Amino acid sequence: MRNFLSYLAALDDAGIDYLDRGNNSVLSRTNAEQLHRRLISRTWEISLDLLEAQGFPEARTFMRLLSCFGPYPIPVDVLDADGLQQHKAFPKGFDIDRLELTIEALQTLSLLEIIDVPTEIHDMQPAITVHNLVLEANRIHLAAATKSIQEGVTRTAVRLLEIATERIPEDRANHHWWSFLYPHIMWLSGTTEAPPREIAEPLVKVGIRNFSYMHLALMGSQAEAATALRALSEQLDPKHPLRLAARHRYAYSRLTGIPRAMEFLELYKTTREVLGETHYETLMSHHNWAQSLVDSGRRKEAEKELRKVLSARQETLGMINPYTLGTQWDLIRCITSQRDGEERAEVEWEKLSRTVAAAENSGLLNLGVLHYLGHWLDSKERYEEAEECYRTIIDALDVTPTDGQHFCESMRHCLAQNLILQGRLDDSANTYRERLKHLEQAHSPTDQAVLAMRHDYADILNDIGRSNEVEELMRSALEVRLSNPSRAEDIRIPAEMHCLMHFLEKEENQEEALEVAKQLVQLREEILCWSKLTPLRADIFCACRTLSEAGLYEDSILGLLTLIEGAPESSKESLSLQRRLALTQYTSGALDQDAFEEKLLSIITSLEEDFDTEDEELERTRDLLAGLRGDLNRKTTAESGEPYRSNEANEEESPEMHPGREE
């Protein structure tokens, strides 16, 4: 380490143990640095000693408390003064004013910082941040304290989170708040080993609430959360409601197949016995057991059970609740999967659409259900209602932290397509522009999703006549793709170049279109890779034909030779390419009539040996040979440089070569 920045980097990597190395070493020149490390570690404790001498004895306890949380911002509002006093971790009379003075004193000595964090789109609130090494040092000192002190501090941390998580996670209006809590809950749940029941019970309760938030907000690893919950819940009685709830979350996120179905059935029976038929947890296990019946093919029985769950949830949770709506959607899926279920499913779809339309609080709507409802409304040409579904999802995911960015981008795509169906092309283009902006902010310019979105955006701009922007987008995406050293692995390049070529032709920019075609056929090594896939061969073949029709025979022949080399040997497609190559060579004057006729005869022989005598490619080649033999004027035309025309009328390529040529 030659400078302070290197020291800080090493400190972050090694942790607090790095500071405390050499604690018992004899002082010498060689171990002087180890002593310095120990002194730095002690500095934080000396700072707390100083604050205690200045009349802040609770500062040390407060730092030990913060060490129970993770290395993330802690909203000051979490530090409820009543919660701090409840378990006597702080002295009697420790109120909010005293808390603020303690925080200010710690901030003065740089043991913590106060920053502003967003709570809503425009609102901010103060939060505490502590360097990870400071937290780690305090954890070590807490671990060295007596068991009663450790449990008292941990119990206080759990109580603070218990108070903070009283805001229901089912309402997205609370998700900003929850986004600050969930990493601390994950941290505390994962680092608290075999706690006493007095700590385990409220911590599992907090973890169950946190699991609901993670599930509904598409945030974090639910499997990791469920594993920690199950471990903590083992401190509780086997039939304790919280232990049953933890088992359910574990089964939901970790188990599959028959073990999962059996666990849901067992949990349903047990929770019904312990909590009653219509309890929140009983209905959850009942719902998931019914879903396992669907998966096993017992759909009639599953429908019956799902209807029971839906009725109970509507009565106990309300019509507008994410879990009620989830059951309603799963019921529709169950009915739809039955042979006679289409009409009954339509009735349920109508019920669902009316329920969603009547919702007064959109924050309680299930986003996944809204997604599928939007598709159903689109299928019924109820485009404005579908648009509302997609916009609700996008708005929800845009304003709250989530790991569901991919889902959000998918919904922007659905919205853009919906607007096209409504004939609102300009609005659709604006939606694509927003999608592209979000992707470019989240990913590098070379990301495949960004490049694909540029192409999609160009398509809609083309539809509304904004040609200049279309060309710019298509060229920028191609430039990035072609600059990639591994471009042979990028199977989008031929299609993108093919699209750009036809776009330029449509814009009557033939010279530029031919330049793009020439650039494509010159990518020899890449074409050898791409030509293994039929759609890509079709794109490259189209460029070859365009070059041939423009009289650029050498470039066309170069591309055709490479395609033949890459195409499956002796396949019909290879023979079709050979026919086109021979025609191009004859038209250019590279082959005389006898050599051309000889090549056609060879192709016909191969086709007759390996394929049906009525084969379309065989007939096409025979017609070409007949035309060659029957009309000497065709040869004269070819020798003069004009494009060759056989009985094939403009030499249309076979379906195998180019399925769906139009862009």
For each residue, the residues with C-beta under 8 A, 3 or more apart:
1: 6 7 10
2: 6
3: 6 7
4: 7 8
5: 8 9
6: 1 2 3 9 10
7: 1 3 4 10 11
8: 4 5 11 12
9: 5 6 12 13
10: 1 6 7 13 14 18
11: 7 8 14 15 18 19 133
12: 8 9 132 133
13: 9 10 18
14: 10 11 17 18
15: 11 18 133 136
16: 19 20 41 133 136 137 140
17: 14 20 21
18: 10 11 13 14 15 21 37
19: 11 16 37 38 40 41 133 137
20: 16 17 23 37 38 41
21: 17 18 34 37 38
22: 25 31 33 34 35 37 38
23: 20 34 38
24:
25: 22 28 31 34 35
26: 31
27: 31 32 35
28: 25 31 32
29: 32
30:
31: 22 25 26 27 28 34 35
32: 27 28 29 35 36
33: 22 36 37
34: 21 22 23 25 31 37 38
35: 22 25 27 31 32 38 39
36: 32 33 39 40
37: 18 19 20 21 22 33 34 40 41
38: 19 20 21 22 23 34 35 41 42
39: 35 36 42 43
40: 19 36 37 43
41: 16 19 20 37 38 44 45 137
42: 38 39 45 46
43: 39 40 46 47
44: 41 47 48 111 134 137 138
45: 41 42 48 49 137 141
46: 42 43 49 50
47: 43 44 50 51 109 111
48: 44 45 51 52 59 60 63 111
49: 45 46 52 53
50: 46 47 53 54 109
51: 47 48 54 56 59 60 105 106 109
52: 48 49 55 56 57 59 60
53: 49 50
54: 50 51 105
55: 52
56: 51 52 59 101 102 105
57: 52 60 61 91
58: 61 62 90 91 94 98 102
59: 48 51 52 56 62 63 102 105 106
60: 48 51 52 57 63 64
61: 57 58 64 65 89 90 153
62: 58 59 65 66 90 102 103 106
63: 48 59 60 66 67 106 111 112 130 134 138
64: 60 61 67 68 138 141 142 145 153
65: 61 62 68 84 89 153 156 157
66: 62 63 69 74 112 128 130 135 138
67: 63 64 135 136 138 139 142
68: 64 65 142 153 154 157 188
69: 66 72 74 135 157 184 187 188
70: 183 184 186 187 188
71: 130 131 132 135
72: 69 129 180 183 184 187
73: 115 117 127 128 129 180
74: 66 69 78 79 127 128 129 180 184
75: 78 117 125 126 127 164 177 180
76: 79 103 114 125 126 127 128
77: 80 125 164
78: 74 75 160 161 164 180 181
79: 74 76 83 84 99 128 160
80: 77 83 84 160 163 164
81: 84 85 94 95 96 98 99
82: 85 86 163
83: 79 80 86 156 159 160 162 163
84: 65 79 80 81 89 90 94 99 156 160
85: 81 82 88 90 92 94
86: 82 83 156 159
87: 152 155 156 159
88: 85 92 152
89: 61 65 84 152 153 155 156
90: 58 61 62 84 85 94 156
91: 57 58 94
92: 85 88
93: 98
94: 58 81 84 85 90 91 98 99
95: 81 98 99
96: 81 99 100
97: 100 101
98: 58 81 93 94 95 101 102
99: 79 81 84 94 95 96 102 103
100: 96 97 103 104
101: 56 97 98 104 105
102: 56 58 59 62 98 99 105 106
103: 62 76 99 100 106 107 112 114 128
104: 100 101 107 108
105: 51 54 56 59 101 102 108 109
106: 51 59 62 63 102 103 109 111 112
107: 103 104 110 111 112 113 114
108: 104 105
109: 47 50 51 105 106
110: 107 113
111: 44 47 48 63 106 107 130 134
112: 63 66 103 106 107 128 129 130 134
113: 107 110 128 129 130
114: 76 103 107 126 127 128 129
115: 73 126 127 129
116: 124 125 126 127
117: 73 75 124 125 126 127 180
118: 121 123 124 176
119: 123 124 125 176 177
120: 123 176 399
121: 118 399
122:
123: 118 119 120
124: 116 117 118 119
125: 75 76 77 116 117 119
126: 75 76 114 115 116 117
127: 73 74 75 76 114 115 116 117 180
128: 66 73 74 76 79 103 112 113 114
129: 72 73 74 112 113 114 115
130: 63 66 71 111 112 113 134 135
131: 71 134 135
132: 12 71 135 136
133: 11 12 15 16 19 136 137
134: 44 63 111 112 130 131 137 138
135: 66 67 69 71 130 131 132 138 139
136: 15 16 67 132 133 139 140
137: 16 19 41 44 45 133 134 140 141
138: 44 63 64 66 67 134 135 141 142
139: 67 135 136 142 143
140: 16 136 137 143 144
141: 45 64 137 138 144 145
142: 64 67 68 138 139 145 149 150 153
143: 139 140 150
144: 140 141
145: 64 141 142 149 150
146: 149 150
147: 150 151
148: 151 152
149: 142 145 146 152 153
150: 142 143 145 146 147 153 154
151: 147 148 154 155 195 196 198 199
152: 87 88 89 148 149 155 156
153: 61 64 65 68 89 142 149 150 156 157
154: 68 150 151 157 158 192 195 199
155: 87 89 151 152 158 159 198 199
156: 65 83 84 86 87 89 90 152 153 159 160
157: 65 68 69 153 154 160 161 188
158: 154 155 161 162 188 199 202 203 206
159: 83 86 87 155 156 162 163 202
160: 78 79 80 83 84 156 157 163 164
161: 78 157 158 164 165 181 184 185 188 203 206
162: 83 158 159 165 166 202 205 206
163: 80 82 83 159 160 166
164: 75 77 78 80 160 161 167 177 181
165: 161 162 169 178 181 185 206 209 210
166: 162 163
167: 164 171 174 177 178
168: 171 174
169: 165 174 175 178 209 210 212 213 216 217
170: 212 216 321 322 323 364
171: 167 168 174 175 361 363 364
172: 175 216 217 363 364 396 400
173: 361 363
174: 167 168 169 171 177 178
175: 169 171 172 178 179 213 216 217 400 401
176: 118 119 120 179 180 400 401
177: 75 119 164 167 174 180 181
178: 165 167 169 174 175 181 182 210 213 217
179: 175 176 182 217 219 400 401
180: 72 73 74 75 78 117 127 176 177 183 184
181: 78 161 164 165 177 178 184 185 210 213
182: 178 179 185 186 210 213 214 219 220
183: 70 72 180 186 187 220
184: 69 70 72 74 161 180 181 187 188
185: 161 165 181 182 188 189 206 207 210
186: 70 182 183 189 190 210 220 224 225 228
187: 69 70 72 183 184 190 191
188: 68 69 70 157 158 161 184 185 191 192 203
189: 185 186 192 203 206 207 210 225 228 229 232
190: 186 187 224 228
191: 187 188
192: 154 188 189 195 199 203 232
193:
194: 235
195: 151 154 192 198 199 200 203 232 235
196: 151 199 200 235
197: 200 201 235 236
198: 151 155 195 201 202
199: 151 154 155 158 192 195 196 202 203
200: 195 196 197 203 204 232 233 235 236
201: 197 198 204 205 235 236 240 242
202: 158 159 162 198 199 205 206
203: 158 161 188 189 192 195 199 200 206 207 232
204: 200 201 207 208 229 232 233 236 242 243 245 246
205: 162 201 202 208 209 242
206: 158 161 162 165 185 189 202 203 209 210
207: 185 189 203 204 210 211 225 228 229 232 246
208: 204 205 211 212 229 242 245 246 249
209: 165 169 205 206 212 213
210: 165 169 178 181 182 185 186 189 206 207 213 214 225
211: 207 208 214 215 222 225 226 229 249
212: 169 170 208 209 215 216
213: 169 175 178 181 182 209 210 216 217 219
214: 182 210 211 217 219 220 222 225
215: 211 212 222
216: 169 170 172 175 212 213 322 366 367
217: 169 172 175 178 179 213 214 400 401 402 404
218: 397 402 403 404 407
219: 179 182 213 214 401 402 403 404
220: 182 183 186 214 224 225 403
221: 224 225
222: 211 214 215 225 226 249 252 253
223: 226 227 253 254
224: 186 190 220 221 227 228
225: 186 189 207 210 211 214 220 221 222 228 229 249 253
226: 211 222 223 229 230 246 249 250 252 253 254
227: 223 224 230 231 250 254
228: 186 189 190 207 224 225 231 232
229: 189 204 207 208 211 225 226 232 233 246 249 250
230: 226 227 233 234 246 247 249 250
231: 227 228 234
232: 189 192 195 200 203 204 207 228 229 235 246
233: 200 204 229 230 236 240 242 243 245 246 247
234: 230 231 243
235: 194 195 196 197 200 201 232
236: 197 200 201 204 233 240 242 243
237: 240 243
238: 243
239: 243 244 270 274
240: 201 233 236 237 243 244
241: 244 245 271 274 275 281
242: 201 204 205 208 233 236 245 246
243: 204 233 234 236 237 238 239 240 246 247
244: 239 240 241 247 248 267 270 271 274 281
245: 204 208 233 241 242 248 249 281
246: 204 207 208 226 229 230 232 233 242 243 249 250
247: 230 233 243 244 250 251 263 267
248: 244 245 251 252 264 267 271 281 284 285 288
249: 208 211 222 225 226 229 230 245 246 252 253
250: 226 227 229 230 246 247 253 254 255
251: 247 248 254 255 260 263 264 267 288
252: 222 226 248 249 255 288
253: 222 223 225 226 249 250
254: 223 226 227 250 251
255: 250 251 252 259 260 263
256: 259 260
257: 260 261
258: 261 262
259: 255 256 262 263
260: 251 255 256 257 263 264 292
261: 257 258 264 265 289 292 293 295 296
262: 258 259 265 266
263: 247 251 255 259 260 266 267
264: 248 251 260 261 267 268 285 288 289 291 292
265: 261 262 268 269 289 292
266: 262 263 269 270
267: 244 247 248 251 263 264 270 271 285 289
268: 264 265 271 272 282 285 286 289
269: 265 266 272 273
270: 239 244 266 267 273 274
271: 241 244 248 267 268 274 275 279 281 282 285
272: 268 269 275 276 277 282 286
273: 269 270
274: 239 241 244 270 271
275: 241 271 272 279 281 282
276: 272 279 282
277: 272 282 312
278: 282 283 312 315 316
279: 271 275 276 282 283
280: 283 284 316 317
281: 241 244 245 248 271 275 284 285
282: 268 271 272 275 276 277 278 279 285 286
283: 278 279 280 286 287 309 312 313 316 323
284: 248 280 281 287 288 323
285: 248 264 267 268 271 281 282 288 289
286: 268 272 282 283 289 290 305 308 309
287: 283 284 290 291 306 309 313 323 326 327 330
288: 248 251 252 264 284 285 291 292
289: 261 264 265 267 268 285 286 292 293 305
290: 286 287 293 294 302 305 306 309 330 334
291: 264 287 288 294 295 302 306 330
292: 260 261 264 265 288 289 295 296
293: 261 289 290 296 298 299 301 302 305
294: 290 291 297 298 299 302 330 333 334 337
295: 261 291 292
296: 261 292 293
297: 294
298: 293 294 301 302
299: 293 294 302 303 334 337 338
300: 303 304 338
301: 293 298 304 305
302: 290 291 293 294 298 299 305 306 334
303: 299 300 306 307 331 334 335 338
304: 300 301 307 308
305: 286 289 290 293 301 302 308 309
306: 287 290 291 302 303 309 310 327 330 331 334
307: 303 304 310 311 331
308: 286 304 305 311 312
309: 283 286 287 290 305 306 312 313 327
310: 306 307 313 314 324 327 328 331
311: 307 308 314 315
312: 277 278 283 308 309 315 316
313: 283 287 309 310 316 317 321 323 324 327
314: 310 311 317 318 319 324
315: 278 311 312
316: 278 280 283 312 313
317: 280 313 314 321 323 324
318: 314 321 324
319: 314 324 355 358
320: 324 325 355 358 359 360 361 364 365
321: 170 313 317 318 324 325 364
322: 170 216 325 326 364 365 366 369
323: 170 283 284 287 313 317 326 327 366
324: 310 313 314 317 318 319 320 321 327 328
325: 320 321 322 328 329 352 355 356 365 366 369
326: 287 322 323 329 330 366 368 369
327: 287 306 309 310 313 323 324 330 331
328: 310 324 325 331 332 348 351 352 355 369
329: 325 326 332 333 352 366 368 369 372 373
330: 287 290 291 294 306 326 327 333 334
331: 303 306 307 310 327 328 334 335 348
332: 328 329 335 336 345 348 349 352
333: 294 329 330 336 337
334: 290 294 299 302 303 306 330 331 337 338
335: 303 331 332 338 341 344 345 348
336: 332 333 341 342 345
337: 294 299 333 334 341
338: 299 300 303 334 335 341
339:
340: 344
341: 335 336 337 338 344 345
342: 336 345 346
343: 346 347
344: 335 340 341 347 348
345: 332 335 336 341 342 348 349
346: 342 343 349 350
347: 343 344 350 351
348: 328 331 332 335 344 345 351 352
349: 332 345 346 352 353 373 376
350: 346 347 353 354
351: 328 347 348 354 355
352: 325 328 329 332 348 349 355 356 369 373
353: 349 350 356 357 373 376 377 385
354: 350 351 357 358
355: 319 320 325 328 351 352 358 359
356: 325 352 353 359 365 369 370 373 389
357: 353 354 385
358: 319 320 354 355
359: 320 355 356 362 364 365
360: 320
361: 171 173 320 364
362: 359 365 392 396
363: 171 172 173 396
364: 170 171 172 320 321 322 359 361
365: 320 322 325 356 359 362 369 370 392
366: 216 322 323 325 326 329 369 370
367: 216 370 371 392 393 396 397 407
368: 326 329 371 372
369: 322 325 326 328 329 352 356 365 366 372 373
370: 356 365 366 367 373 374 389 390 392 393
371: 367 368 374 375 389 390 393 407 411 414
372: 329 368 369 375 376
373: 329 349 352 353 356 369 370 376 377 386 389
374: 370 371 377 378 386 387 389 390 393 414 418
375: 371 372 378 379 386 414
376: 349 353 372 373 379 380
377: 353 373 374 380 382 383 385 386 389
378: 374 375 381 382 383 386 414 417 418 421
379: 375 376
380: 376 377
381: 378 421
382: 377 378 385 386
383: 377 378 386 387 418 421 422
384: 387 388 422
385: 353 357 377 382 388 389
386: 373 374 375 377 378 382 383 389 390 418
387: 374 383 384 390 391 415 418 419 422
388: 384 385 391 392
389: 356 370 371 373 374 377 385 386 392 393
390: 370 371 374 386 387 393 394 411 412 414 415 418
391: 387 388 394 395 415
392: 362 365 367 370 388 389 395 396
393: 367 370 371 374 389 390 396 397 407 408 411
394: 390 391 397 398 408 411 412 415
395: 391 392 398 399
396: 172 362 363 367 392 393 399 400
397: 218 367 393 394 400 402 404 405 407 408 411
398: 394 395 408
399: 120 121 395 396
400: 172 175 176 179 217 396 397
401: 175 176 179 217 219
402: 217 218 219 397 405 408
403: 218 219 220
404: 217 218 219 397 407 408
405: 397 402 408 409 438 442
406: 409 410
407: 218 367 371 393 397 404 410 411
408: 393 394 397 398 402 404 405 411 412 438
409: 405 406 412 413 435 438 439 449
410: 406 407 413 414
411: 371 390 393 394 397 407 408 414 415
412: 390 394 408 409 415 416 431 432 434 435 438
413: 409 410 416 417 435 456
414: 371 374 375 378 390 410 411 417 418
415: 387 390 391 394 411 412 418 419 431
416: 412 413 419 420 428 431 432 435 460
417: 378 413 414 420 421 428
418: 374 378 383 386 387 390 414 415 421 422
419: 387 415 416 422 424 425 427 428 431
420: 416 417 423 424 425 428 460 463
421: 378 381 383 417 418
422: 383 384 387 418 419
423: 420
424: 419 420 427 428
425: 419 420 428 429 460 463 464
426: 429 430 464
427: 419 424 430 431
428: 416 417 419 420 424 425 431 432 460
429: 425 426 432 433 457 460 461 464 466
430: 426 427 433 434
431: 412 415 416 419 427 428 434 435
432: 412 416 428 429 435 436 453 456 457 460
433: 429 430 436 437 457
434: 412 430 431 437 438
435: 409 412 413 416 431 432 438 439 453 457
436: 432 433 439 440 450 453 454 457
437: 433 434 440 441
438: 405 408 409 412 434 435 441 442
439: 409 435 436 442 443 447 449 450 453
440: 436 437 443 445 450
441: 437 438
442: 405 438 439
443: 439 440 447 449 450
444: 447 450
445: 440 450 480
446: 450 451 480 484
447: 439 443 444 450 451
448: 451 452 492
449: 409 439 443 452 453
450: 436 439 440 443 444 445 446 447 453 454
451: 446 447 448 454 455 477 480 481 492
452: 448 449 455 456 492
453: 432 435 436 439 449 450 456 457
454: 436 450 451 457 458 473 474 476 477
455: 451 452 458 459 473 474 477 492 496 499
456: 413 432 452 453 459 460
457: 429 432 433 435 436 453 454 460 461 473
458: 454 455 461 462 469 470 473 474 477
459: 455 456 462 463
460: 416 420 425 428 429 432 456 457 463 464
461: 429 457 458 464 466 467 469 470 473
462: 458 459 465 466 467 470 503
463: 420 425 459 460
464: 425 426 429 460 461
465: 462
466: 429 461 462 469 470
467: 461 462 470 471 507
468: 471 472
469: 458 461 466 472 473
470: 458 461 462 466 467 473 474 503
471: 467 468 474 475 500 503 504 507
472: 468 469 475 476
473: 454 455 457 458 461 469 470 476 477
474: 454 455 458 470 471 477 478 496 499 500 503
475: 471 472 478 479 500
476: 454 472 473 479 480
477: 451 454 455 458 473 474 480 481 496
478: 474 475 481 482 493 496 497 500
479: 475 476 482 483
480: 445 446 451 476 477 483 484
481: 451 477 478 484 487 490 492 493 496
482: 478 479 487 493
483: 479 480 487
484: 446 480 481 487 490
485:
486: 489 490
487: 481 482 483 484 490 493 523 526
488: 525 526 529 530
489: 486 529
490: 481 484 486 487 493
491: 494 495 530 533 536
492: 448 451 452 455 481 495 496
493: 478 481 482 487 490 496 497 523 526 530
494: 491 497 498 520 530 536 539 540
495: 491 492 498 499 535 536 539
496: 455 474 477 478 481 492 493 499 500
497: 478 493 494 500 501 516 517 519 520 539 543
498: 494 495 501 502 520 539 540 542 543 663
499: 455 474 495 496 502 503 663
500: 471 474 475 478 496 497 503 504 516
501: 497 498 504 505 513 516 517 520 542 543 546
502: 498 499 505 506 513 663
503: 462 470 471 474 499 500 506 507 663
504: 471 500 501 507 509 510 512 513 516
505: 501 502 508 509 510 513 546
506: 502 503
507: 467 471 503 504
508: 505
509: 504 505 512 513
510: 504 505 513 514 550
511: 514 515
512: 504 509 515 516
513: 501 502 504 505 509 510 516 517 546
514: 510 511 517 518 546 547 550 552
515: 511 512 518 519
516: 497 500 501 504 512 513 519 520 543
517: 497 501 513 514 520 521 543 544 546 547 552 555
518: 514 515 521 522 547 552 555
519: 497 515 516 522 523
520: 494 497 498 501 516 517 523 539 540 543 559
521: 517 518 527 540 543 544 547 555 556 558 559 562
522: 518 519 555 558
523: 487 493 519 520 526 527
524: 527 528 558 562
525: 488 528 529
526: 487 488 493 523 529 530
527: 521 523 524 530 531 540 559 562 563 566
528: 524 525 531 562 565 566
529: 488 489 525 526 532 566
530: 488 491 493 494 526 527 533 536 537 540 566
531: 527 528 536 537 540 562 563 565 566 567
532: 529 536 566
533: 491 530 536 537
534: 537 538 573 656 659
535: 495 538 539 659
536: 491 494 495 530 531 532 533 539 540
537: 530 531 533 534 540 541 563 566 567 573 657
538: 534 535 541 542 657 658 659 661
539: 494 495 497 498 520 535 536 542 543
540: 494 498 520 521 527 530 531 536 537 543 544 559 562 563
541: 537 538 544 545 559 560 563 577 580 653 657 658
542: 498 501 538 539 545 546 653 658 661
543: 497 498 501 516 517 520 521 539 540 546 547 559
544: 517 521 540 541 547 548 555 556 559 560 563 580 584
545: 541 542 548 549 556 580 651 653
546: 501 505 513 514 517 542 543 549 550
547: 514 517 518 521 543 544 550 552 553 555 556 559
548: 544 545 551 552 553 556 584 587 643
549: 545 546 643
550: 510 514 546 547
551: 548 641 643
552: 514 517 518 547 548 555 556
553: 547 548 556 557 584 585 587 588 590
554: 557 558 588
555: 517 518 521 522 544 547 552 558 559
556: 521 544 545 547 548 552 553 559 560 584
557: 553 554 560 561 581 584 585 588 590
558: 521 522 524 554 555 561 562
559: 520 521 527 540 541 543 544 547 555 556 562 563
560: 541 544 556 557 563 564 577 580 581 584
561: 557 558 564 565 581
562: 521 524 527 528 531 540 558 559 565 566
563: 527 531 537 540 541 544 559 560 566 567 577
564: 560 561 567 574 577 578 581
565: 528 531 561 562
566: 527 528 529 530 531 532 537 562 563
567: 531 537 563 564 571 573 574 577
568: 571 573 574
569: 574
570: 574 575 606 610
571: 567 568 574 575
572: 575 576 607 610 611 615 617 656
573: 534 537 567 568 576 577 656 657
574: 564 567 568 569 570 571 577 578
575: 570 571 572 578 579 603 606 607 617 621
576: 572 573 579 580 617 653 654 656 657
577: 541 560 563 564 567 573 574 580 581 657
578: 564 574 575 581 582 599 603
579: 575 576 582 583 600 603 617 620 621 624
580: 541 544 545 560 576 577 583 584 651 653
581: 557 560 561 564 577 578 584 585
582: 578 579 585 586 591 596 599 600 603
583: 579 580 586 587 596 624 644 646 651
584: 544 548 553 556 557 560 580 581 587 588
585: 553 557 581 582 588 590 591 596
586: 582 583 589 590 591 592 593 595 596 638 644
587: 548 553 583 584 638 643 644
588: 553 554 557 584 585
589: 586 638 639 641
590: 553 557 585 586
591: 582 585 586 595 596 599
592: 586 595 596
593: 586 596 597 628 635
594: 597 598
595: 586 591 592 598 599
596: 582 583 585 586 591 592 593 599 600 628
597: 593 594 600 601 625 628 629
598: 594 595 601 602
599: 578 582 591 595 596 602 603
600: 579 582 596 597 603 604 621 624 625 628
601: 597 598 604 605 625
602: 598 599 605 606
603: 575 578 579 582 599 600 606 607 621
604: 600 601 607 608 618 621 622 625
605: 601 602 608 609
606: 570 575 602 603 609 610
607: 572 575 603 604 610 611 615 617 618 621
608: 604 605 611 613 618
609: 605 606
610: 570 572 606 607
611: 572 607 608 615 617 618
612: 615 618
613: 608 618
614: 618 619
615: 572 607 611 612 618 619
616: 619 620 654 655
617: 572 575 576 579 607 611 620 621 654 656
618: 604 607 608 611 612 613 614 615 621 622
619: 614 615 616 622 623
620: 579 616 617 623 624 648 654
621: 575 579 600 603 604 607 617 618 624 625
622: 604 618 619 625 626
623: 619 620 626 627 646 647 648
624: 579 583 600 620 621 627 628 646 647 648
625: 597 600 601 604 621 622 628 629
626: 622 623 629 630 647
627: 623 624 630 631 634 646 647 648
628: 593 596 597 600 624 625 631 634 635 646
629: 597 625 626
630: 626 627
631: 627 628 634
632: 635 636
633: 636 637
634: 627 628 631 637 638 644 645 646
635: 593 628 632 638 639
636: 632 633 639 640
637: 633 634 640 642 644 645
638: 586 587 589 634 635 642 644
639: 589 635 636
640: 636 637
641: 551 589
642: 637 638
643: 548 549 551 587
644: 583 586 587 634 637 638 651
645: 634 637 649 650 651
646: 583 623 624 627 628 634 651
647: 623 624 626 627
648: 620 623 624 627 651 652
649: 645 652
650: 645
651: 545 580 583 644 645 646 648
652: 648 649
653: 541 542 545 576 580 657 658 661
654: 576 616 617 620 657 658
655: 616 658 659
656: 534 572 573 576 617 659
657: 537 538 541 573 576 577 653 654
658: 538 541 542 653 654 655 661
659: 534 535 538 655 656
660:
661: 538 542 653 658
662:
663: 498 499 502 503
